[in-house]
Amino acid sequence: MIKTAAARPLVIVAAFGASLLVGLIVMLSAFGGMRSVATPAAIGGPFQLTDQSGDTVTEKDLQGRPTLIFFGFTHCPDICPTSLFEISEVLRAMGEDADRVNAYFISVDPDRDTASAMKDYLSSFDPHLKGLTGDPAAVQKVLTEYRVYAKKVPLKDGDYTMDHTALIYLMDRDGRFVAPFNVNRKPEEAAADLKRYL
């Protein structure tokens, strides 16, 4: 009886702790605290856009190859050219394997980013990069599916710039979102990482 009496407070404490844990899990679930910010199922979907050569590109073109996707615009002063340069360096470091990867630059500014504007802009980067654009409705659809933030910001001279999400999306061979792709490392390291998805 002494052992049982001595153990009773421990049992009570353990039960109380377990009930607190269960309550916390229930609360987090109720308020969405346990859901991941971006699950693979939450990013991506069907789309139809046009590349810089005038060819149609859809979500089916993602099949069979890993894909890097960056959303931006040709009038972007800094983030976009830097990111596209970094992607170009990764593709260069991949050598012949770059032919087995999709790399897309999708415009968030369809009013200015025509196919010809994209073609001129991308001439400064790796030739594997394809620029995708379309009418505003088609672009908005892909922005929504990929959870991309994009907003026009008026400038004093009457022109505008774009605030936008600046992630590089990595999609697997089945067109499913894997994770943001890190280019802030040596191109050879990033290339070796990307080759794992071939």
PyMOL commands that set and color helices and strands:
alter all, ss='L'
color gray80, all
select helices_A, chain A and resi 2-30+40-42+59-62+79-100+115-122+136-145+187-195
alter helices_A, ss='H'
color red, helices_A
select strands_A, chain A and resi 48-50+56-58+67-72+102-107+129-132+150-154+160-164+168-171+177-180
alter strands_A, ss='S'
color yellow, strands_A
deselect
rebuild
show_as cartoon
